Amino acid sequence: MTKSFELRVKHSGVVPVKFFRDLPDGNLFISEGRKNIDFDIKRVYFINNLANHKAVRGMHAHRKLEQVIFCINGSFTLHLDDGVVKQRIKLSDPALGIRVGPMLWHSMSSFSYDCVILVLASDYFDESDYIRDYDVFLQAAKAPEKH
Ligand code: TYD
């Protein structure tokens, strides 16, 4: 079931979670802030009822936010773009999160009917952290990184 990915885009990577397989009584998956998740988790959100197979979600980047995205049921395709490199990943393994760090244009598509997406985020919702215009993103992605 576990398929690993090589992430070529910036500010990304695979985030494995600890899990206990106890079938047929269930699997238990664990994420802990500042342990397997690099940041303190301030917000959790999840997306379900993805009944429209043609839906496309996301289509934005964040200036500072760190997130880890999991497909905890079903499958979907995550599209990542750092302004230079573009990558497409099919997610179906709940034990593998994908880091979506700052300045990564991302979208999600090809949802299975039973898909459930879980996102762990480093900060509260803040619309001013979003870049929703792809041209603005491309310009900002060209700017030298601040450290
Ligand atoms: P958005 O992040 O654009 O969704 P997606 O990337 O999954 O397509 O958010 C959709 C709407 O929900 C938008 O109006 C902002 C709002 N929202 C919040 O109020 N709080 C949140 O934590 C998130 C993620 C979204």
Backbone and ligand atoms as CSV (ligand in chain L), in Angstrom:
chain,resi,resn,atom,element,x,y,z
A,1,MET,N,N,0.838,-1.200,0.000
A,1,MET,CA,C,0.000,0.000,0.000
A,1,MET,C,C,0.876,1.254,0.000
A,2,THR,N,N,1.998,1.216,0.752
A,2,THR,CA,C,2.825,2.417,0.854
A,2,THR,C,C,3.614,2.649,-0.420
A,3,LYS,N,N,3.400,3.841,-0.993
A,3,LYS,CA,C,4.164,4.215,-2.172
A,3,LYS,C,C,4.850,5.518,-1.813
A,4,SER,N,N,6.153,5.564,-1.980
A,4,SER,CA,C,6.840,6.795,-1.614
A,4,SER,C,C,6.987,7.668,-2.845
A,5,PHE,N,N,7.164,8.948,-2.618
A,5,PHE,CA,C,7.256,9.892,-3.722
A,5,PHE,C,C,8.543,10.675,-3.574
A,6,GLU,N,N,9.093,11.044,-4.695
A,6,GLU,CA,C,10.229,11.960,-4.659
A,6,GLU,C,C,9.683,13.341,-5.006
A,7,LEU,N,N,9.746,14.253,-4.069
A,7,LEU,CA,C,9.206,15.592,-4.292
A,7,LEU,C,C,10.303,16.473,-4.884
A,8,ARG,N,N,10.041,16.998,-6.071
A,8,ARG,CA,C,11.048,17.820,-6.758
A,8,ARG,C,C,10.751,19.305,-6.633
A,9,VAL,N,N,9.543,19.635,-6.267
A,9,VAL,CA,C,9.203,21.052,-6.090
A,9,VAL,C,C,9.787,21.554,-4.770
A,10,LYS,N,N,9.991,22.873,-4.697
A,10,LYS,CA,C,10.497,23.480,-3.459
A,10,LYS,C,C,9.480,23.379,-2.334
A,11,HIS,N,N,9.971,23.450,-1.121
A,11,HIS,CA,C,9.119,23.587,0.067
A,11,HIS,C,C,8.085,22.469,0.180
A,12,SER,N,N,8.517,21.277,-0.223
A,12,SER,CA,C,7.625,20.137,-0.112
A,12,SER,C,C,8.396,18.926,0.395
A,13,GLY,N,N,7.732,17.835,0.537
A,13,GLY,CA,C,8.379,16.611,0.997
A,13,GLY,C,C,7.315,15.646,1.493
A,14,VAL,N,N,7.739,14.426,1.709
A,14,VAL,CA,C,6.824,13.411,2.225
A,14,VAL,C,C,6.919,13.395,3.743
A,15,VAL,N,N,5.769,13.373,4.390
A,15,VAL,CA,C,5.708,13.370,5.850
A,15,VAL,C,C,5.061,12.055,6.292
A,16,PRO,N,N,5.878,11.084,6.646
A,16,PRO,CA,C,5.271,9.814,7.067
A,16,PRO,C,C,4.695,9.919,8.471
A,17,VAL,N,N,3.592,9.284,8.721
A,17,VAL,CA,C,3.033,9.270,10.075
A,17,VAL,C,C,3.200,7.873,10.664
A,18,LYS,N,N,3.201,7.874,11.988
A,18,LYS,CA,C,3.288,6.602,12.686
A,18,LYS,C,C,1.905,5.948,12.608
A,19,PHE,N,N,1.866,4.677,12.358
A,19,PHE,CA,C,0.552,4.029,12.421
A,19,PHE,C,C,0.653,2.634,12.995
A,20,PHE,N,N,-0.447,2.257,13.608
A,20,PHE,CA,C,-0.565,0.918,14.167
A,20,PHE,C,C,-1.646,0.192,13.379
A,21,ARG,N,N,-1.249,-0.924,12.808
A,21,ARG,CA,C,-2.170,-1.722,12.003
A,21,ARG,C,C,-2.746,-2.797,12.906
A,22,ASP,N,N,-4.032,-2.758,13.060
A,22,ASP,CA,C,-4.659,-3.658,14.019
A,22,ASP,C,C,-5.893,-4.297,13.392
A,23,LEU,N,N,-5.748,-4.675,12.108
A,23,LEU,CA,C,-6.895,-5.215,11.374
A,23,LEU,C,C,-7.332,-6.561,11.938
A,24,PRO,N,N,-8.597,-6.899,11.972
A,24,PRO,CA,C,-9.720,-6.159,11.368
A,24,PRO,C,C,-10.299,-5.102,12.298
A,25,ASP,N,N,-9.578,-4.723,13.312
A,25,ASP,CA,C,-10.133,-3.771,14.289
A,25,ASP,C,C,-9.702,-2.341,13.997
A,26,GLY,N,N,-9.104,-2.112,12.846
A,26,GLY,CA,C,-8.807,-0.734,12.438
A,26,GLY,C,C,-7.333,-0.397,12.446
A,27,ASN,N,N,-7.014,0.697,11.773
A,27,ASN,CA,C,-5.660,1.252,11.775
A,27,ASN,C,C,-5.688,2.561,12.548
A,28,LEU,N,N,-4.597,2.880,13.214
A,28,LEU,CA,C,-4.498,4.115,13.998
A,28,LEU,C,C,-3.321,4.913,13.451
A,29,PHE,N,N,-3.585,6.165,13.028
A,29,PHE,CA,C,-2.552,7.035,12.440
A,29,PHE,C,C,-2.324,8.219,13.370
A,30,ILE,N,N,-1.068,8.593,13.576
A,30,ILE,CA,C,-0.764,9.609,14.585
A,30,ILE,C,C,0.144,10.707,14.024
A,31,SER,N,N,-0.279,11.968,14.230
A,31,SER,CA,C,0.545,13.127,13.855
A,31,SER,C,C,0.748,13.992,15.082
A,32,GLU,N,N,1.984,14.372,15.344
A,32,GLU,CA,C,2.265,15.194,16.518
A,32,GLU,C,C,3.073,16.421,16.108
A,33,GLY,N,N,2.585,17.599,16.538
A,33,GLY,CA,C,3.268,18.855,16.243
A,33,GLY,C,C,4.679,18.868,16.799
A,34,ARG,N,N,5.586,19.351,15.981
A,34,ARG,CA,C,7.022,19.435,16.310
A,34,ARG,C,C,7.668,18.063,16.491
A,35,LYS,N,N,6.954,17.031,16.087
A,35,LYS,CA,C,7.571,15.698,16.053
A,35,LYS,C,C,7.600,15.272,14.585
A,36,ASN,N,N,6.664,14.431,14.139
A,36,ASN,CA,C,6.698,14.119,12.697
A,36,ASN,C,C,6.179,15.285,11.857
A,37,ILE,N,N,5.347,16.150,12.471
A,37,ILE,CA,C,4.937,17.392,11.795
A,37,ILE,C,C,5.890,18.486,12.302
A,38,ASP,N,N,6.526,19.222,11.394
A,38,ASP,CA,C,7.610,20.144,11.770
A,38,ASP,C,C,7.162,21.350,12.578
A,39,PHE,N,N,5.868,21.673,12.511
A,39,PHE,CA,C,5.391,22.904,13.136
A,39,PHE,C,C,4.376,22.598,14.232
A,40,ASP,N,N,4.043,23.624,15.015
A,40,ASP,CA,C,2.932,23.504,15.955
A,40,ASP,C,C,1.651,23.568,15.133
A,41,ILE,N,N,0.757,22.626,15.335
A,41,ILE,CA,C,-0.481,22.589,14.534
A,41,ILE,C,C,-1.491,23.547,15.174
A,42,LYS,N,N,-1.856,24.605,14.422
A,42,LYS,CA,C,-2.820,25.579,14.959
A,42,LYS,C,C,-4.220,25.388,14.391
A,43,ARG,N,N,-4.293,24.693,13.264
A,43,ARG,CA,C,-5.599,24.553,12.599
A,43,ARG,C,C,-5.652,23.206,11.897
A,44,VAL,N,N,-6.812,22.599,11.957
A,44,VAL,CA,C,-7.067,21.337,11.245
A,44,VAL,C,C,-8.327,21.543,10.432
A,45,TYR,N,N,-8.318,21.154,9.168
A,45,TYR,CA,C,-9.572,21.148,8.420
A,45,TYR,C,C,-9.620,19.921,7.530
A,46,PHE,N,N,-10.798,19.516,7.207
A,46,PHE,CA,C,-10.926,18.357,6.325
A,46,PHE,C,C,-12.016,18.595,5.295
A,47,ILE,N,N,-11.908,17.891,4.201
A,47,ILE,CA,C,-12.813,18.063,3.062
A,47,ILE,C,C,-13.405,16.695,2.749
A,48,ASN,N,N,-14.749,16.618,2.702
A,48,ASN,CA,C,-15.394,15.354,2.342
A,48,ASN,C,C,-16.502,15.641,1.326
A,49,ASN,N,N,-17.330,14.681,1.055
A,49,ASN,CA,C,-18.433,14.834,0.101
A,49,ASN,C,C,-17.960,15.348,-1.254
A,50,LEU,N,N,-16.880,14.786,-1.730
A,50,LEU,CA,C,-16.331,15.217,-3.018
A,50,LEU,C,C,-17.052,14.455,-4.134
A,51,ALA,N,N,-18.339,14.772,-4.265
A,51,ALA,CA,C,-19.192,13.997,-5.175
A,51,ALA,C,C,-18.937,14.344,-6.643
A,52,ASN,N,N,-18.361,15.511,-6.891
A,52,ASN,CA,C,-18.110,15.924,-8.274
A,52,ASN,C,C,-16.700,15.511,-8.674
A,53,HIS,N,N,-16.620,14.460,-9.461
A,53,HIS,CA,C,-15.310,13.928,-9.876
A,53,HIS,C,C,-14.498,14.987,-10.630
A,54,LYS,N,N,-15.209,15.946,-11.236
A,54,LYS,CA,C,-14.511,16.967,-12.039
A,54,LYS,C,C,-14.127,18.192,-11.209
A,55,ALA,N,N,-14.440,18.186,-9.922
A,55,ALA,CA,C,-14.122,19.353,-9.070
A,55,ALA,C,C,-12.614,19.601,-9.048
A,56,VAL,N,N,-12.263,20.864,-8.982
A,56,VAL,CA,C,-10.857,21.246,-8.774
A,56,VAL,C,C,-10.847,22.208,-7.603
A,57,ARG,N,N,-10.115,21.891,-6.564
A,57,ARG,CA,C,-10.032,22.741,-5.372
A,57,ARG,C,C,-8.624,23.319,-5.265
A,58,GLY,N,N,-8.501,24.289,-4.367
A,58,GLY,CA,C,-7.190,24.896,-4.159
A,58,GLY,C,C,-6.970,26.022,-5.140
A,59,MET,N,N,-6.014,25.846,-6.028
A,59,MET,CA,C,-5.647,26.866,-7.025
A,59,MET,C,C,-5.221,28.161,-6.339
A,60,HIS,N,N,-4.316,28.013,-5.410
A,60,HIS,CA,C,-3.739,29.166,-4.742
A,60,HIS,C,C,-2.392,28.760,-4.133
A,61,ALA,N,N,-1.686,29.775,-3.642
A,61,ALA,CA,C,-0.455,29.534,-2.871
A,61,ALA,C,C,-0.582,30.327,-1.584
A,62,HIS,N,N,0.253,29.999,-0.631
A,62,HIS,CA,C,0.306,30.767,0.617
A,62,HIS,C,C,1.658,31.434,0.733
A,63,ARG,N,N,1.645,32.626,1.296
A,63,ARG,CA,C,2.915,33.354,1.463
A,63,ARG,C,C,3.758,32.732,2.569
A,64,LYS,N,N,3.139,32.387,3.692
A,64,LYS,CA,C,3.911,31.884,4.841
A,64,LYS,C,C,3.432,30.547,5.392
A,65,LEU,N,N,2.188,30.224,5.158
A,65,LEU,CA,C,1.592,29.053,5.816
A,65,LEU,C,C,2.307,27.754,5.462
A,66,GLU,N,N,2.466,26.915,6.452
A,66,GLU,CA,C,2.937,25.538,6.258
A,66,GLU,C,C,1.738,24.612,6.423
A,67,GLN,N,N,1.597,23.642,5.546
A,67,GLN,CA,C,0.509,22.683,5.675
A,67,GLN,C,C,1.024,21.274,5.347
A,68,VAL,N,N,0.374,20.301,5.917
A,68,VAL,CA,C,0.608,18.919,5.503
A,68,VAL,C,C,-0.752,18.347,5.123
A,69,ILE,N,N,-0.811,17.797,3.914
A,69,ILE,CA,C,-2.072,17.306,3.340
A,69,ILE,C,C,-2.067,15.779,3.321
A,70,PHE,N,N,-3.152,15.207,3.813
A,70,PHE,CA,C,-3.303,13.748,3.803
A,70,PHE,C,C,-4.565,13.371,3.034
A,71,CYS,N,N,-4.488,12.272,2.340
A,71,CYS,CA,C,-5.691,11.649,1.797
A,71,CYS,C,C,-6.026,10.513,2.751
A,72,ILE,N,N,-6.988,10.744,3.640
A,72,ILE,CA,C,-7.227,9.728,4.672
A,72,ILE,C,C,-8.245,8.680,4.239
A,73,ASN,N,N,-8.889,8.922,3.094
A,73,ASN,CA,C,-9.747,7.883,2.495
A,73,ASN,C,C,-9.836,8.132,1.001
A,74,GLY,N,N,-9.936,7.072,0.223
A,74,GLY,CA,C,-10.066,7.229,-1.224
A,74,GLY,C,C,-8.783,7.730,-1.849
A,75,SER,N,N,-8.926,8.544,-2.894
A,75,SER,CA,C,-7.737,9.041,-3.594
A,75,SER,C,C,-8.036,10.378,-4.273
A,76,PHE,N,N,-6.992,11.136,-4.518
A,76,PHE,CA,C,-7.101,12.342,-5.339
A,76,PHE,C,C,-5.716,12.667,-5.881
A,77,THR,N,N,-5.671,13.618,-6.799
A,77,THR,CA,C,-4.391,14.040,-7.368
A,77,THR,C,C,-4.051,15.430,-6.864
A,78,LEU,N,N,-2.846,15.562,-6.328
A,78,LEU,CA,C,-2.342,16.852,-5.847
A,78,LEU,C,C,-1.376,17.398,-6.892
A,79,HIS,N,N,-1.629,18.632,-7.319
A,79,HIS,CA,C,-0.773,19.283,-8.312
A,79,HIS,C,C,0.028,20.360,-7.579
A,80,LEU,N,N,1.347,20.324,-7.702
A,80,LEU,CA,C,2.214,21.306,-7.036
A,80,LEU,C,C,3.047,22.019,-8.080
A,81,ASP,N,N,3.295,23.301,-7.835
A,81,ASP,CA,C,4.014,24.133,-8.806
A,81,ASP,C,C,4.761,25.196,-8.005
A,82,ASP,N,N,6.100,25.176,-8.085
A,82,ASP,CA,C,6.868,26.174,-7.317
A,82,ASP,C,C,7.258,27.384,-8.164
A,83,GLY,N,N,6.660,27.476,-9.351
A,83,GLY,CA,C,6.976,28.593,-10.245
A,83,GLY,C,C,7.972,28.186,-11.313
A,84,VAL,N,N,8.655,27.069,-11.074
A,84,VAL,CA,C,9.608,26.537,-12.056
A,84,VAL,C,C,9.261,25.070,-12.343
A,85,VAL,N,N,9.207,24.292,-11.273
A,85,VAL,CA,C,8.946,22.856,-11.409
A,85,VAL,C,C,7.478,22.576,-11.077
A,86,LYS,N,N,6.856,21.732,-11.886
A,86,LYS,CA,C,5.470,21.305,-11.629
A,86,LYS,C,C,5.475,19.804,-11.387
A,87,GLN,N,N,4.635,19.373,-10.476
A,87,GLN,CA,C,4.600,17.958,-10.150
A,87,GLN,C,C,3.180,17.531,-9.819
A,88,ARG,N,N,2.864,16.308,-10.185
A,88,ARG,CA,C,1.522,15.765,-9.946
A,88,ARG,C,C,1.681,14.477,-9.151
A,89,ILE,N,N,0.926,14.375,-8.056
A,89,ILE,CA,C,1.084,13.206,-7.185
A,89,ILE,C,C,-0.291,12.606,-6.929
A,90,LYS,N,N,-0.426,11.323,-7.139
A,90,LYS,CA,C,-1.693,10.670,-6.782
A,90,LYS,C,C,-1.588,10.171,-5.346
A,91,LEU,N,N,-2.459,10.680,-4.499
A,91,LEU,CA,C,-2.421,10.317,-3.083
A,91,LEU,C,C,-3.531,9.332,-2.758
A,92,SER,N,N,-3.160,8.255,-2.086
A,92,SER,CA,C,-4.177,7.285,-1.664
A,92,SER,C,C,-3.766,6.587,-0.369
A,93,ASP,N,N,-2.611,6.922,0.140
A,93,ASP,CA,C,-2.114,6.247,1.344
A,93,ASP,C,C,-2.239,7.183,2.547
A,94,PRO,N,N,-3.120,6.863,3.494
A,94,PRO,CA,C,-3.328,7.771,4.631
A,94,PRO,C,C,-2.105,7.945,5.525
A,95,ALA,N,N,-1.112,7.081,5.364
A,95,ALA,CA,C,0.090,7.177,6.215
A,95,ALA,C,C,1.133,8.121,5.644
A,96,LEU,N,N,0.866,8.694,4.451
A,96,LEU,CA,C,1.833,9.599,3.835
A,96,LEU,C,C,1.219,10.978,3.654
A,97,GLY,N,N,1.740,11.956,4.397
A,97,GLY,CA,C,1.330,13.338,4.190
A,97,GLY,C,C,2.283,14.004,3.209
A,98,ILE,N,N,1.804,15.059,2.589
A,98,ILE,CA,C,2.662,15.839,1.696
A,98,ILE,C,C,2.774,17.254,2.254
A,99,ARG,N,N,4.004,17.709,2.473
A,99,ARG,CA,C,4.207,19.078,2.927
A,99,ARG,C,C,3.902,20.044,1.784
A,100,VAL,N,N,3.047,21.006,2.081
A,100,VAL,CA,C,2.804,22.097,1.127
A,100,VAL,C,C,3.222,23.366,1.864
A,101,GLY,N,N,4.462,23.757,1.645
A,101,GLY,CA,C,5.030,24.907,2.340
A,101,GLY,C,C,4.707,26.207,1.616
A,102,PRO,N,N,5.369,27.291,1.994
A,102,PRO,CA,C,5.095,28.596,1.391
A,102,PRO,C,C,5.422,28.617,-0.104
A,103,MET,N,N,4.735,29.461,-0.805
A,103,MET,CA,C,5.003,29.743,-2.218
A,103,MET,C,C,4.970,28.491,-3.095
A,104,LEU,N,N,3.982,27.669,-2.834
A,104,LEU,CA,C,3.730,26.507,-3.702
A,104,LEU,C,C,2.299,26.624,-4.212
A,105,TRP,N,N,2.158,26.843,-5.499
A,105,TRP,CA,C,0.818,26.855,-6.093
A,105,TRP,C,C,0.304,25.418,-6.053
A,106,HIS,N,N,-0.895,25.223,-5.509
A,106,HIS,CA,C,-1.381,23.847,-5.403
A,106,HIS,C,C,-2.863,23.753,-5.761
A,107,SER,N,N,-3.194,22.641,-6.358
A,107,SER,CA,C,-4.596,22.353,-6.622
A,107,SER,C,C,-4.827,20.856,-6.442
A,108,MET,N,N,-6.084,20.509,-6.293
A,108,MET,CA,C,-6.462,19.115,-6.050
A,108,MET,C,C,-7.565,18.733,-7.025
A,109,SER,N,N,-7.459,17.542,-7.602
A,109,SER,CA,C,-8.459,17.118,-8.591
A,109,SER,C,C,-8.576,15.596,-8.582
A,110,SER,N,N,-9.416,15.088,-9.478
A,110,SER,CA,C,-9.602,13.634,-9.678
A,110,SER,C,C,-9.929,12.912,-8.373
A,111,PHE,N,N,-10.926,13.459,-7.680
A,111,PHE,CA,C,-11.311,12.891,-6.388
A,111,PHE,C,C,-12.116,11.617,-6.585
A,112,SER,N,N,-11.768,10.586,-5.827
A,112,SER,CA,C,-12.648,9.419,-5.794
A,112,SER,C,C,-13.887,9.808,-4.982
A,113,TYR,N,N,-14.960,9.081,-5.183
A,113,TYR,CA,C,-16.225,9.445,-4.533
A,113,TYR,C,C,-16.105,9.431,-3.009
A,114,ASP,N,N,-15.251,8.527,-2.518
A,114,ASP,CA,C,-15.119,8.362,-1.061
A,114,ASP,C,C,-13.939,9.151,-0.490
A,115,CYS,N,N,-13.391,10.067,-1.278
A,115,CYS,CA,C,-12.174,10.784,-0.854
A,115,CYS,C,C,-12.432,11.681,0.366
A,116,VAL,N,N,-11.526,11.617,1.316
A,116,VAL,CA,C,-11.535,12.545,2.456
A,116,VAL,C,C,-10.116,13.094,2.600
A,117,ILE,N,N,-10.025,14.420,2.612
A,117,ILE,CA,C,-8.719,15.089,2.687
A,117,ILE,C,C,-8.601,15.750,4.056
A,118,LEU,N,N,-7.488,15.511,4.699
A,118,LEU,CA,C,-7.223,16.119,6.007
A,118,LEU,C,C,-6.014,17.034,5.873
A,119,VAL,N,N,-6.138,18.249,6.404
A,119,VAL,CA,C,-5.028,19.209,6.311
A,119,VAL,C,C,-4.664,19.704,7.709
A,120,LEU,N,N,-3.378,19.661,8.016
A,120,LEU,CA,C,-2.846,20.215,9.261
A,120,LEU,C,C,-2.113,21.498,8.883
A,121,ALA,N,N,-2.412,22.594,9.586
A,121,ALA,CA,C,-1.861,23.889,9.179
A,121,ALA,C,C,-1.150,24.557,10.349
A,122,SER,N,N,-0.153,25.365,10.010
A,122,SER,CA,C,0.699,25.987,11.032
A,122,SER,C,C,0.095,27.266,11.598
A,123,ASP,N,N,-1.011,27.738,10.992
A,123,ASP,CA,C,-1.563,29.003,11.488
A,123,ASP,C,C,-3.073,29.064,11.260
A,124,TYR,N,N,-3.677,30.061,11.886
A,124,TYR,CA,C,-5.112,30.275,11.715
A,124,TYR,C,C,-5.394,30.757,10.297
A,125,PHE,N,N,-6.655,30.679,9.902
A,125,PHE,CA,C,-7.043,31.159,8.569
A,125,PHE,C,C,-6.766,32.656,8.445
A,126,ASP,N,N,-6.128,33.025,7.354
A,126,ASP,CA,C,-5.790,34.438,7.131
A,126,ASP,C,C,-5.803,34.682,5.624
A,127,GLU,N,N,-6.852,35.317,5.149
A,127,GLU,CA,C,-7.000,35.515,3.695
A,127,GLU,C,C,-5.812,36.285,3.118
A,128,SER,N,N,-5.180,37.160,3.924
A,128,SER,CA,C,-4.070,37.963,3.384
A,128,SER,C,C,-2.826,37.116,3.104
A,129,ASP,N,N,-2.816,35.887,3.592
A,129,ASP,CA,C,-1.691,34.986,3.320
A,129,ASP,C,C,-1.863,34.253,1.979
A,130,TYR,N,N,-3.062,34.358,1.405
A,130,TYR,CA,C,-3.336,33.648,0.141
A,130,TYR,C,C,-2.843,34.455,-1.057
A,131,ILE,N,N,-2.329,33.751,-2.055
A,131,ILE,CA,C,-2.160,34.330,-3.396
A,131,ILE,C,C,-3.093,33.534,-4.296
A,132,ARG,N,N,-4.104,34.202,-4.829
A,132,ARG,CA,C,-5.115,33.486,-5.612
A,132,ARG,C,C,-4.997,33.774,-7.107
A,133,ASP,N,N,-4.048,34.638,-7.463
A,133,ASP,CA,C,-3.846,34.989,-8.872
A,133,ASP,C,C,-2.529,34.354,-9.329
A,134,TYR,N,N,-2.607,33.491,-10.359
A,134,TYR,CA,C,-1.418,32.740,-10.769
A,134,TYR,C,C,-0.295,33.660,-11.256
A,135,ASP,N,N,-0.639,34.741,-11.931
A,135,ASP,CA,C,0.409,35.657,-12.416
A,135,ASP,C,C,1.105,36.356,-11.242
A,136,VAL,N,N,0.323,36.723,-10.237
A,136,VAL,CA,C,0.913,37.331,-9.025
A,136,VAL,C,C,1.848,36.320,-8.362
A,137,PHE,N,N,1.395,35.063,-8.320
A,137,PHE,CA,C,2.227,33.995,-7.742
A,137,PHE,C,C,3.550,33.874,-8.501
A,138,LEU,N,N,3.461,33.837,-9.835
A,138,LEU,CA,C,4.691,33.654,-10.623
A,138,LEU,C,C,5.681,34.788,-10.379
A,139,GLN,N,N,5.169,36.009,-10.293
A,139,GLN,CA,C,6.033,37.160,-10.006
A,139,GLN,C,C,6.669,37.007,-8.627
A,140,ALA,N,N,5.849,36.661,-7.630
A,140,ALA,CA,C,6.357,36.537,-6.258
A,140,ALA,C,C,7.352,35.377,-6.149
A,141,ALA,N,N,7.115,34.309,-6.910
A,141,ALA,CA,C,8.001,33.138,-6.851
A,141,ALA,C,C,9.380,33.459,-7.420
A,142,LYS,N,N,9.443,34.465,-8.295
A,142,LYS,CA,C,10.736,34.853,-8.889
A,142,LYS,C,C,11.570,35.675,-7.930
A,143,ALA,N,N,10.892,36.303,-6.938
A,143,ALA,CA,C,11.605,37.190,-6.005
A,143,ALA,C,C,12.551,36.347,-5.141
A,144,PRO,N,N,13.711,36.926,-4.740
A,144,PRO,CA,C,14.622,36.171,-3.893
A,144,PRO,C,C,13.957,35.780,-2.573
A,145,GLU,N,N,14.286,34.590,-2.084
A,145,GLU,CA,C,13.661,34.117,-0.845
A,145,GLU,C,C,14.184,34.883,0.357
A,146,LYS,N,N,13.259,35.226,1.280
A,146,LYS,CA,C,13.667,35.901,2.519
A,146,LYS,C,C,13.952,34.849,3.574
A,147,HIS,N,N,15.058,35.016,4.293
A,147,HIS,CA,C,15.370,34.039,5.348
A,147,HIS,C,C,15.361,34.712,6.704
L,1,TYD,P1,P,-10.201,27.646,0.119
L,1,TYD,O1,O,-8.967,27.620,0.951
L,1,TYD,O2,O,-10.183,28.502,-1.103
L,1,TYD,O3,O,-10.609,26.141,-0.274
L,1,TYD,P2,P,-9.847,25.083,-1.220
L,1,TYD,O4,O,-8.401,25.470,-1.269
L,1,TYD,O5,O,-10.037,23.755,-0.543
L,1,TYD,O6,O,-10.503,25.103,-2.555
L,1,TYD,O7,O,-11.392,28.061,1.065
L,1,TYD,C1,C,-12.754,28.046,0.647
L,1,TYD,C2,C,-13.509,29.027,1.518
L,1,TYD,O8,O,-13.462,28.642,2.887
L,1,TYD,C3,C,-12.932,30.435,1.438
L,1,TYD,O9,O,-14.024,31.356,1.424
L,1,TYD,C4,C,-12.165,30.599,2.724
L,1,TYD,C5,C,-12.887,29.679,3.690
L,1,TYD,N1,N,-11.984,29.081,4.694
L,1,TYD,C6,C,-12.042,29.488,6.013
L,1,TYD,O10,O,-12.851,30.372,6.388
L,1,TYD,N2,N,-11.210,28.913,6.923
L,1,TYD,C7,C,-10.306,27.956,6.569
L,1,TYD,O11,O,-9.550,27.443,7.446
L,1,TYD,C8,C,-10.234,27.552,5.192
L,1,TYD,C9,C,-9.257,26.498,4.747
L,1,TYD,C10,C,-11.098,28.141,4.288
